[in-house]
């Protein structure tokens, strides 16, 4: 099983990794970069780590400890990533349908594409 451990900086991802693998984390990627989001897409499960511990020696990126807020931030990043993936896929379907090369495009697919764009543009 392939897990993706994600969280804000200094939240304890390395500690969780070491506890799960009884090893030492070597590759540390900070932030949810496009490269990291691509790797997350290949994982079987996500492990979202949020910080709930106080430590004056380990600063928090938001200057306060609030696990619920941090979880909401992570979820929002993942939602935005999913939306970007959907938008790119719909654009490809739209282009393919215009050229007549979309084998799997049905009328309902194209209507869903239009509806998604209406909802997205209303944001």
N, CA, C and O atoms as a DFTB+ gen file, in Angstrom:
492 C
 N C O
     1  1       0.845      -1.176       0.000
     2  2       0.000       0.000       0.000
     3  2       0.890       1.239       0.000
     4  3       1.852       1.330       0.763
     5  1       0.554       2.185      -0.864
     6  2       1.331       3.413      -0.981
     7  2       0.563       4.558      -0.289
     8  3      -0.556       4.893      -0.676
     9  1       1.191       5.144       0.738
    10  2       0.585       6.237       1.489
    11  2       1.268       7.556       1.148
    12  3       2.470       7.599       0.884
    13  1       0.495       8.612       1.158
    14  2       1.055       9.958       1.011
    15  2       0.811      10.683       2.327
    16  3      -0.334      10.861       2.741
    17  1       1.879      11.099       2.978
    18  2       1.791      11.821       4.246
    19  2       1.927      13.301       3.926
    20  3       2.966      13.746       3.439
    21  1       0.866      14.069       4.203
    22  2       0.899      15.495       3.893
    23  2       0.496      16.305       5.112
    24  3      -0.248      15.837       5.974
    25  1       1.000      17.523       5.165
    26  2       0.691      18.433       6.252
    27  2       1.487      19.708       6.089
    28  3       2.379      19.794       5.246
    29  1       1.165      20.687       6.892
    30  2       1.894      21.945       6.878
    31  2       3.312      21.713       7.406
    32  3       3.563      20.696       8.052
    33  1       4.238      22.631       7.145
    34  2       5.599      22.481       7.675
    35  2       5.592      22.394       9.209
    36  3       4.773      23.036       9.868
    37  1       6.489      21.616       9.757
    38  2       6.700      21.473      11.211
    39  2       5.493      20.914      11.951
    40  3       5.282      21.235      13.121
    41  1       4.696      20.079      11.280
    42  2       3.510      19.534      11.953
    43  2       3.743      18.132      12.503
    44  3       2.947      17.651      13.310
    45  1       4.813      17.472      12.086
    46  2       5.101      16.139      12.577
    47  2       5.056      15.053      11.512
    48  3       4.980      13.870      11.845
    49  1       5.100      15.434      10.228
    50  2       5.063      14.440       9.150
    51  2       6.225      13.457       9.255
    52  3       6.041      12.251       9.091
    53  1       7.413      13.973       9.529
    54  2       8.592      13.107       9.634
    55  2       8.445      12.152      10.800
    56  3       8.817      10.983      10.694
    57  1       7.914      12.626      11.898
    58  2       7.692      11.768      13.068
    59  2       6.718      10.646      12.739
    60  3       6.938       9.497      13.121
    61  1       5.647      10.974      12.033
    62  2       4.668       9.954      11.627
    63  2       5.334       8.955      10.677
    64  3       5.161       7.746      10.825
    65  1       6.093       9.462       9.701
    66  2       6.789       8.590       8.757
    67  2       7.717       7.630       9.498
    68  3       7.698       6.423       9.256
    69  1       8.524       8.172      10.397
    70  2       9.469       7.335      11.145
    71  2       8.751       6.310      12.013
    72  3       9.224       5.182      12.157
    73  1       7.619       6.687      12.589
    74  2       6.857       5.749      13.419
    75  2       6.274       4.621      12.567
    76  3       6.243       3.468      12.999
    77  1       5.816       4.950      11.369
    78  2       5.222       3.933      10.501
    79  2       6.257       3.007       9.886
    80  3       5.993       1.820       9.695
    81  1       7.432       3.537       9.574
    82  2       8.437       2.752       8.849
    83  2       9.590       2.281       9.723
    84  3      10.416       1.475       9.294
    85  1       9.642       2.781      10.933
    86  2      10.774       2.516      11.831
    87  2      12.088       2.915      11.152
    88  3      13.133       2.298      11.354
    89  1      11.991       3.968      10.344
    90  2      13.161       4.414       9.594
    91  2      13.390       5.899       9.800
    92  3      12.883       6.502      10.746
    93  1      14.157       6.468       8.903
    94  2      14.462       7.892       8.952
    95  2      14.071       8.521       7.625
    96  3      14.494       8.069       6.561
    97  1      13.275       9.545       7.699
    98  2      12.857      10.247       6.482
    99  2      14.047      10.976       5.883
   100  3      14.797      11.650       6.589
   101  1      14.211      10.836       4.578
   102  2      15.312      11.505       3.902
   103  2      14.823      12.621       2.990
   104  3      15.436      13.688       2.939
   105  1      13.731      12.393       2.270
   106  2      13.261      13.337       1.272
   107  2      12.153      14.196       1.871
   108  3      11.050      13.710       2.120
   109  1      12.448      15.472       2.101
   110  2      11.468      16.373       2.703
   111  2      11.025      17.382       1.664
   112  3      11.828      18.172       1.166
   113  1       9.738      17.350       1.340
   114  2       9.165      18.308       0.395
   115  2       8.205      19.191       1.164
   116  3       7.280      18.702       1.813
   117  1       8.423      20.474       1.093
   118  2       7.578      21.423       1.810
   119  2       6.522      21.987       0.877
   120  3       6.796      22.265      -0.290
   121  1       5.324      22.154       1.391
   122  2       4.239      22.733       0.615
   123  2       3.633      21.724      -0.346
   124  3       4.207      20.665      -0.601
   125  1       2.477      22.064      -0.868
   126  2       1.794      21.196      -1.809
   127  2       2.087      21.675      -3.233
   128  3       1.238      22.276      -3.891
   129  1       3.298      21.396      -3.685
   130  2       3.722      21.794      -5.021
   131  2       2.989      20.947      -6.057
   132  3       2.460      19.887      -5.722
   133  1       2.950      21.399      -7.304
   134  2       2.328      20.588      -8.354
   135  2       2.954      19.190      -8.453
   136  3       2.255      18.207      -8.700
   137  1       4.265      19.113      -8.261
   138  2       4.947      17.810      -8.302
   139  2       4.429      16.906      -7.182
   140  3       4.140      15.730      -7.406
   141  1       4.316      17.460      -5.986
   142  2       3.834      16.681      -4.850
   143  2       2.379      16.281      -5.043
   144  3       1.997      15.153      -4.732
   145  1       1.565      17.203      -5.555
   146  2       0.165      16.877      -5.808
   147  2       0.044      15.746      -6.826
   148  3      -0.861      14.917      -6.730
   149  1       0.954      15.710      -7.802
   150  2       0.963      14.611      -8.760
   151  2       1.272      13.284      -8.092
   152  3       0.671      12.261      -8.422
   153  1       2.211      13.300      -7.150
   154  2       2.545      12.082      -6.412
   155  2       1.394      11.633      -5.521
   156  3       1.150      10.438      -5.360
   157  1       0.694      12.598      -4.948
   158  2      -0.448      12.281      -4.087
   159  2      -1.502      11.520      -4.885
   160  3      -2.156      10.616      -4.365
   161  1      -1.659      11.896      -6.154
   162  2      -2.651      11.242      -7.001
   163  2      -2.389       9.768      -7.226
   164  3      -3.308       9.032      -7.584
   165  1      -1.162       9.317      -7.027
   166  2      -0.829       7.907      -7.225
   167  2      -0.898       7.108      -5.922
   168  3      -0.694       5.895      -5.928
   169  1      -1.181       7.773      -4.821
   170  2      -1.219       7.090      -3.520
   171  2      -2.522       6.318      -3.350
   172  3      -3.554       6.678      -3.916
   173  1      -2.451       5.256      -2.563
   174  2      -3.640       4.475      -2.230
   175  2      -4.451       5.145      -1.128
   176  3      -5.668       4.975      -1.052
   177  1      -3.770       5.906      -0.277
   178  2      -4.437       6.591       0.836
   179  2      -3.632       7.831       1.219
   180  3      -2.418       7.893       1.026
   181  1      -4.336       8.805       1.761
   182  2      -3.693      10.023       2.250
   183  2      -3.681      10.007       3.773
   184  3      -4.658       9.621       4.415
   185  1      -2.561      10.433       4.334
   186  2      -2.446      10.624       5.780
   187  2      -2.238      12.114       5.981
   188  3      -1.164      12.643       5.694
   189  1      -3.268      12.792       6.477
   190  2      -3.176      14.222       6.730
   191  2      -2.729      14.421       8.169
   192  3      -3.381      13.954       9.103
   193  1      -1.614      15.116       8.340
   194  2      -1.046      15.339       9.670
   195  2      -1.226      16.807      10.022
   196  3      -0.829      17.692       9.264
   197  1      -1.829      17.057      11.184
   198  2      -1.966      18.425      11.676
   199  2      -1.302      18.517      13.035
   200  3      -1.232      17.540      13.781
   201  1      -0.829      19.676      13.334
   202  2      -0.089      19.895      14.574
   203  2      -1.050      20.235      15.718
   204  3      -1.908      21.110      15.598
   205  1      -0.876      19.516      16.827
   206  2      -1.667      19.784      18.020
   207  2      -0.768      19.975      19.235
   208  3      -1.259      20.027      20.362
   209  1       0.536      20.080      19.023
   210  2       1.476      20.209      20.143
   211  2       2.054      21.619      20.215
   212  3       2.251      22.273      19.191
   213  1       2.317      22.067      21.408
   214  2       2.964      23.362      21.655
   215  2       4.460      23.132      21.830
   216  3       4.881      22.228      22.552
   217  1       5.246      23.951      21.167
   218  2       6.695      23.896      21.337
   219  2       7.257      25.231      20.862
   220  3       7.212      25.547      19.673
   221  1       7.785      26.006      21.798
   222  2       8.334      27.314      21.453
   223  2       9.535      27.218      20.517
   224  3       9.864      28.186      19.832
   225  1      10.187      26.068      20.483
   226  2      11.357      25.878      19.626
   227  2      10.977      25.553      18.178
   228  3      11.816      25.630      17.281
   229  1       9.714      25.190      17.956
   230  2       9.244      24.816      16.613
   231  2       8.131      25.777      16.221
   232  3       6.992      25.607      16.655
   233  1       8.439      26.777      15.412
   234  2       7.423      27.760      15.046
   235  2       6.356      27.156      14.141
   236  3       6.620      26.245      13.356
   237  1       5.149      27.687      14.270
   238  2       4.039      27.264      13.418
   239  2       3.880      28.275      12.293
   240  3       4.031      29.477      12.511
   241  1       3.582      27.803      11.109
   242  2       3.476      28.692       9.953
   243  2       2.360      29.723      10.095
   244  3       2.418      30.784       9.474
   245  1       1.357      29.426      10.896
   246  2       0.235      30.344      11.094
   247  2       0.337      31.091      12.430
   248  3      -0.587      31.816      12.799
   249  1       1.425      30.925      13.143
   250  2       1.709      31.595      14.419
   251  2       0.818      31.167      15.575
   252  3       0.896      31.762      16.650
   253  1      -0.016      30.171      15.395
   254  2      -0.823      29.637      16.490
   255  2      -1.182      28.191      16.182
   256  3      -1.195      27.773      15.024
   257  1      -1.474      27.434      17.238
   258  2      -1.825      26.023      17.081
   259  2      -3.344      25.917      16.980
   260  3      -4.060      26.279      17.913
   261  1      -3.833      25.417      15.837
   262  2      -5.256      25.231      15.609
   263  2      -5.421      24.077      14.619
   264  3      -5.467      24.302      13.410
   265  1      -5.509      22.843      15.123
   266  2      -5.582      21.680      14.237
   267  2      -6.757      21.737      13.252
   268  3      -6.606      21.330      12.100
   269  1      -7.905      22.226      13.677
   270  2      -9.063      22.294      12.789
   271  2      -8.803      23.244      11.617
   272  3      -9.132      22.930      10.474
   273  1      -8.215      24.402      11.905
   274  2      -7.876      25.358      10.851
   275  2      -6.877      24.744       9.873
   276  3      -7.032      24.863       8.657
   277  1      -5.844      24.084      10.418
   278  2      -4.820      23.479       9.575
   279  2      -5.410      22.377       8.693
   280  3      -5.047      22.262       7.522
   281  1      -6.309      21.572       9.243
   282  2      -6.969      20.529       8.465
   283  2      -7.800      21.153       7.350
   284  3      -7.805      20.658       6.222
   285  1      -8.497      22.231       7.664
   286  2      -9.289      22.925       6.648
   287  2      -8.401      23.473       5.533
   288  3      -8.773      23.412       4.361
   289  1      -7.228      24.008       5.886
   290  2      -6.285      24.510       4.879
   291  2      -5.813      23.388       3.949
   292  3      -5.759      23.561       2.732
   293  1      -5.475      22.246       4.536
   294  2      -5.029      21.109       3.729
   295  2      -6.142      20.621       2.805
   296  3      -5.912      20.358       1.624
   297  1      -7.355      20.502       3.359
   298  2      -8.484      20.047       2.550
   299  2      -8.767      21.016       1.407
   300  3      -9.074      20.594       0.291
   301  1      -8.665      22.300       1.682
   302  2      -8.899      23.309       0.654
   303  2      -7.865      23.201      -0.468
   304  3      -8.216      23.304      -1.644
   305  1      -6.602      22.995      -0.116
   306  2      -5.554      22.811      -1.124
   307  2      -5.861      21.604      -2.010
   308  3      -5.689      21.662      -3.227
   309  1      -6.313      20.518      -1.396
   310  2      -6.640      19.316      -2.161
   311  2      -7.849      19.547      -3.064
   312  3      -7.877      19.066      -4.197
   313  1      -8.842      20.274      -2.571
   314  2     -10.032      20.590      -3.373
   315  2      -9.638      21.430      -4.579
   316  3     -10.078      21.153      -5.695
   317  1      -8.808      22.460      -4.369
   318  2      -8.369      23.296      -5.486
   319  2      -7.582      22.480      -6.505
   320  3      -7.715      22.693      -7.710
   321  1      -6.776      21.559      -6.030
   322  2      -6.021      20.694      -6.933
   323  2      -6.976      19.834      -7.762
   324  3      -6.798      19.695      -8.972
   325  1      -7.986      19.261      -7.111
   326  2      -8.972      18.449      -7.831
   327  2      -9.712      19.276      -8.874
   328  3      -9.938      18.814      -9.993
   329  1     -10.088      20.500      -8.507
   330  2     -10.776      21.373      -9.460
   331  2      -9.909      21.678     -10.681
   332  3     -10.402      21.695     -11.808
   333  1      -8.635      21.916     -10.457
   334  2      -7.729      22.188     -11.573
   335  2      -7.624      20.975     -12.498
   336  3      -7.583      21.125     -13.719
   337  1      -7.582      19.788     -11.923
   338  2      -7.522      18.568     -12.723
   339  2      -8.799      18.413     -13.546
   340  3      -8.741      18.081     -14.730
   341  1      -9.948      18.652     -12.921
   342  2     -11.235      18.544     -13.615
   343  2     -11.320      19.560     -14.746
   344  3     -11.766      19.234     -15.846
   345  1     -10.892      20.793     -14.474
   346  2     -10.944      21.825     -15.512
   347  2     -10.075      21.455     -16.713
   348  3     -10.493      21.633     -17.857
   349  1      -8.876      20.944     -16.463
   350  2      -8.002      20.539     -17.572
   351  2      -8.629      19.394     -18.367
   352  3      -8.573      19.381     -19.597
   353  1      -9.218      18.445     -17.667
   354  2      -9.860      17.302     -18.351
   355  2     -11.042      17.774     -19.187
   356  3     -11.212      17.321     -20.319
   357  1     -11.855      18.669     -18.658
   358  2     -13.003      19.182     -19.401
   359  2     -12.564      19.974     -20.625
   360  3     -13.206      19.909     -21.674
   361  1     -11.478      20.719     -20.494
   362  2     -10.953      21.453     -21.651
   363  2     -10.525      20.493     -22.756
   364  3     -10.782      20.736     -23.935
   365  1      -9.867      19.396     -22.365
   366  2      -9.454      18.398     -23.371
   367  2     -10.679      17.759     -24.029
   368  3     -10.695      17.562     -25.245
   369  1     -11.701      17.435     -23.241
   370  2     -12.926      16.860     -23.795
   371  2     -13.608      17.841     -24.741
   372  3     -14.097      17.459     -25.805
   373  1     -13.633      19.091     -24.346
   374  2     -14.266      20.119     -25.175
   375  2     -13.546      20.252     -26.513
   376  3     -14.182      20.302     -27.566
   377  1     -12.217      20.307     -26.466
   378  2     -11.434      20.404     -27.709
   379  2     -11.647      19.170     -28.582
   380  3     -11.822      19.281     -29.795
   381  1     -11.632      18.002     -27.959
   382  2     -11.806      16.761     -28.714
   383  2     -13.192      16.689     -29.354
   384  3     -13.339      16.208     -30.478
   385  1     -14.200      17.166     -28.636
   386  2     -15.558      17.115     -29.197
   387  2     -15.701      18.068     -30.374
   388  3     -16.449      17.777     -31.308
   389  1     -15.004      19.193     -30.353
   390  2     -15.052      20.146     -31.469
   391  2     -14.416      19.563     -32.716
   392  3     -14.862      19.839     -33.830
   393  1     -13.382      18.765     -32.541
   394  2     -12.675      18.169     -33.674
   395  2     -13.275      16.833     -34.081
   396  3     -12.857      16.228     -35.069
   397  1     -14.257      16.377     -33.313
   398  2     -14.899      15.108     -33.644
   399  2     -14.080      13.889     -33.289
   400  3     -14.363      12.790     -33.765
   401  1     -13.065      14.068     -32.457
   402  2     -12.198      12.942     -32.113
   403  2     -12.477      12.391     -30.717
   404  3     -11.707      11.584     -30.197
   405  1     -13.558      12.823     -30.127
   406  2     -13.879      12.382     -28.767
   407  2     -14.767      11.155     -28.837
   408  3     -15.978      11.266     -29.025
   409  1     -14.163       9.987     -28.687
   410  2     -14.884       8.726     -28.795
   411  2     -15.864       8.548     -27.645
   412  3     -16.966       8.040     -27.848
   413  1     -15.478       8.960     -26.441
   414  2     -16.308       8.741     -25.259
   415  2     -17.190       9.925     -24.895
   416  3     -17.792       9.927     -23.822
   417  1     -17.285      10.927     -25.757
   418  2     -18.092      12.107     -25.456
   419  2     -19.535      11.847     -25.833
   420  3     -19.850      11.585     -26.994
   421  1     -20.388      11.919     -24.867
   422  2     -21.815      11.834     -25.145
   423  2     -22.398      13.221     -24.926
   424  3     -21.709      14.123     -24.450
   425  1     -23.650      13.388     -25.270
   426  2     -24.312      14.670     -25.041
   427  2     -24.310      15.039     -23.575
   428  3     -24.154      16.210     -23.229
   429  1     -24.483      14.037     -22.690
   430  2     -24.512      14.337     -21.255
   431  2     -23.139      14.775     -20.756
   432  3     -23.047      15.605     -19.851
   433  1     -22.072      14.228     -21.335
   434  2     -20.719      14.654     -20.954
   435  2     -20.498      16.105     -21.322
   436  3     -19.961      16.879     -20.530
   437  1     -20.909      16.472     -22.518
   438  2     -20.722      17.844     -22.965
   439  2     -21.601      18.804     -22.175
   440  3     -21.193      19.932     -21.900
   441  1     -22.809      18.366     -21.806
   442  2     -23.670      19.215     -20.970
   443  2     -23.047      19.399     -19.590
   444  3     -23.106      20.491     -19.026
   445  1     -22.449      18.337     -19.042
   446  2     -21.789      18.434     -17.738
   447  2     -20.616      19.390     -17.812
   448  3     -20.356      20.139     -16.871
   449  1     -19.909      19.365     -18.928
   450  2     -18.793      20.290     -19.127
   451  2     -19.282      21.725     -19.070
   452  3     -18.697      22.560     -18.380
   453  1     -20.350      22.008     -19.791
   454  2     -20.910      23.365     -19.796
   455  2     -21.389      23.767     -18.413
   456  3     -21.146      24.890     -17.973
   457  1     -22.062      22.868     -17.730
   458  2     -22.594      23.166     -16.390
   459  2     -21.458      23.439     -15.412
   460  3     -21.546      24.366     -14.607
   461  1     -20.385      22.639     -15.471
   462  2     -19.247      22.845     -14.581
   463  2     -18.624      24.210     -14.819
   464  3     -18.273      24.910     -13.870
   465  1     -18.488      24.587     -16.077
   466  2     -17.909      25.893     -16.387
   467  2     -18.780      27.018     -15.846
   468  3     -18.261      28.023     -15.360
   469  1     -20.116      26.860     -15.925
   470  2     -21.015      27.894     -15.379
   471  2     -20.823      28.041     -13.882
   472  3     -20.739      29.155     -13.365
   473  1     -20.753      26.923     -13.193
   474  2     -20.578      26.928     -11.726
   475  2     -19.211      27.494     -11.371
   476  3     -19.092      28.293     -10.443
   477  1     -18.175      27.084     -12.105
   478  2     -16.817      27.547     -11.822
   479  2     -16.682      29.040     -12.027
   480  3     -16.034      29.720     -11.233
   481  1     -17.288      29.557     -13.086
   482  2     -17.163      30.983     -13.362
   483  2     -17.958      31.826     -12.361
   484  3     -17.695      33.020     -12.213
   485  1     -18.915      31.221     -11.682
   486  2     -19.708      31.939     -10.683
   487  2     -18.943      32.123      -9.373
   488  3     -19.356      32.901      -8.513
   489  1     -17.805      31.391      -9.222
   490  2     -17.044      31.480      -7.973
   491  2     -16.496      32.836      -7.767
   492  3     -15.827      33.085      -6.763
